[in-house]
Amino acid sequence: MQGWLCNVAISLHFYSLLVVTCWMLVLGHFLNEKLSTEHVRSQIPIRKYVAFSWVVPAFIVSLWAILMEFTNGSGCWSNYTKSHVFWIIVTPLVASFL
């Protein structure tokens, strides 16, 4: 696979992983808020949920991809786990499960 195509595939993989994790976090927050409060709001802050779940992962993966390009140079990033930059992806994933 070409270097840039491989990098795009790896970036999309991590983006989808972070989006799913963010939506899981948002739904957990929403359900916790519904179950723990007596007051029921008539409107759901869906714009905030959508912005958090789609924009935050895009920012994280963009930052990771830029740093990977500067640290690893050209070629496929198939050895991304050996880079210190990988913690930019791992830290939000681990933090969302705490």
N, C-alpha and C positions, 0 to 999 in steps of 0.2 A: 504494500500500500504506500502511496506517496506520503511524504512527510507531513505536508499541511493537512491532507485528508485524514491521516491518522490522528493528528492533533485536534482537529475539529470533532472527530468521533469520540475521543477521550473527553474533551471538554463538554460535549453534549451528554455524555454518560454521567459525568459529575453534576452537571446542571440538573438533569432529571432526578438524580438521587437527592440533591438538596431541595428541589421543589417538592418532591413527595414528603420529605422529612418536615419541611416548613408547613405544608398543609396539614400534616398530622399534628404538629404542634399547635397550629391555629384551631383546629377542630377540638383538640383537647382543652384548650383555653376556653373556647366557646361553650363546650359542654359543662366544664367546671363552673363557669359563670352562670349558666342557666340553672344548674342544680344547687348552687350555694347561695343564691340570692332569692329573696321573696319577691322583690320588685322585678317584674318582667317588662323589659323594654319592647316597644312596638317595632323598633327598627334595628336591624342587625348592621353593624359597621362593616359592611361587605367590602367597601373600597379600601379600608385599612387592611383587611384580611388579604385581599387580592394583591395590594401593593407589597405587603410583607412577604407573601408566598411566592411572588414572581420576581420582584425587583431585588430583594436581598440575595437570593441565590445567583442572580445574574451579576451582581456586583462582586460577590465572592469568587465566582468562577472567572470573571474577567480579570480580577486582580491576580488570581492564581495563574492564568494563562499568560499574562504579561510577564510575571516573574519567572515562569518556566521558560519563556522564550529568551529572556535575558540570561538566565543561569545555565540552561541546557543547550541553547543555540538551536541550530536547524536539525532536522531529523525528527523521527517519531519519538514521542514522550513515553514509550512503552515501559521505561524504567522509572516512572514517576514516584514510586514508593521509596526509592533510594535518595530522593531529593529532600532537603529540609523544607522546601516550599510546600510539600504535601500537607503539612500541618495546617495550612490555611483552609484546606478542605475538611480535614479530620476533626479539627476543634469544634466547628459549629455542629457537626453531626453528633459528636459525643455530648456536647452541651445540651442539645435538644432532648436527649434521653434522660437527663438528670432531673 
